[in-house]
């Protein structure tokens, strides 16, 4: 038996143990339920912690991976960004919480890989993006929170680690939304010898 097969069997065993202990907890009599719950929680914490520390994928126990792979400073990278356009043609970087409860990064991925070809659906998409952008603009201009911060303010769970907020908005509504792809080299940007190479991906509105 190969080492990889042994690893897969170990993962199956951890999942089976989790299920067995869960069933044991569900059917445990009143006098033994507390002990069964303690064993169940301890099993979950041990397996889940091992998956996180070892970074070994062990579904449904998460490895809590934040990123995959190691970047190289000399390679060309890119980021995609949404911008609102006011009636004077000025572009404003949209706050990442604008599309809440949809994550900014998920919406970017959807636009780039799943954008509909049907004209009616494209029209609905354009109306949705422009409406959401202007709802966020109006709240930010009034000094109110958007997205996850609507109800509990600064105590909300942050959208993304170190993700910059863009709270500056125009007083008038946006007339269009644009999605750009900014290409860059980390090493060149750090040395101050390169700026973003910008490409327009999609535009909605006027």
Residue pairs with C-beta under 8 A, 6 or more apart in sequence:
7 56
11 58
11 59
14 47
14 58
14 61
15 58
15 59
15 60
15 61
17 43
17 47
18 43
18 44
18 47
18 61
21 36
21 39
21 40
21 43
22 40
24 36
24 39
24 40
25 33
25 36
25 37
25 39
25 40
28 35
28 36
44 61
47 58
47 61
48 61
48 62
50 56
50 58
50 61
51 57
51 58
51 61
51 62
51 63
51 64
52 62
52 63
52 64
54 63
55 63
55 65
56 63
57 63
66 161
71 77
71 186
73 185
73 186
73 187
73 190
74 185
74 186
74 187
75 185
75 186
76 183
76 184
76 185
77 183
77 184
77 185
77 186
78 181
78 182
78 183
78 184
79 181
79 182
79 184
80 108
80 112
80 179
80 180
80 181
80 182
80 201
81 93
81 94
81 179
81 180
81 182
82 93
82 94
82 98
82 104
82 107
82 108
82 133
82 177
82 178
82 179
83 91
83 92
83 93
83 94
83 177
83 178
83 179
83 180
84 91
84 92
84 94
84 133
84 134
84 137
84 169
84 170
84 174
84 176
84 177
85 91
85 92
85 174
85 175
85 176
85 177
85 178
85 205
85 206
86 92
86 170
86 172
86 173
86 174
86 175
87 172
87 173
87 175
90 170
91 178
92 166
92 168
92 169
92 170
92 174
93 166
94 133
94 136
94 166
94 177
95 136
95 140
95 146
95 147
95 165
95 166
95 167
96 103
96 104
96 159
96 160
96 163
96 164
96 165
96 166
97 104
97 136
97 146
97 147
97 148
97 149
97 159
97 165
98 104
98 132
98 133
98 136
98 146
98 147
99 107
99 132
100 146
100 147
100 148
101 147
103 159
103 160
104 159
104 160
104 163
105 160
108 179
111 179
111 201
111 202
112 201
115 122
115 125
115 202
116 122
116 125
125 204
126 177
126 204
126 205
129 177
129 204
130 174
130 175
130 176
130 177
130 204
130 205
133 174
133 177
134 173
134 174
135 146
136 146
136 147
136 169
137 169
137 170
137 173
137 174
138 173
139 145
139 146
140 146
140 167
140 169
141 169
141 170
141 171
144 150
145 153
145 156
147 156
147 159
148 156
148 157
148 158
148 159
149 156
174 205
175 205
175 206
176 203
176 204
176 205
176 206
177 203
177 204
177 205
178 200
178 202
178 203
178 204
179 200
179 201
179 202
179 203
180 198
180 199
180 200
180 201
181 198
181 199
181 201
182 196
182 197
182 198
182 199
183 196
183 197
183 198
183 199
184 194
184 195
184 196
184 197
185 194
188 194
189 195
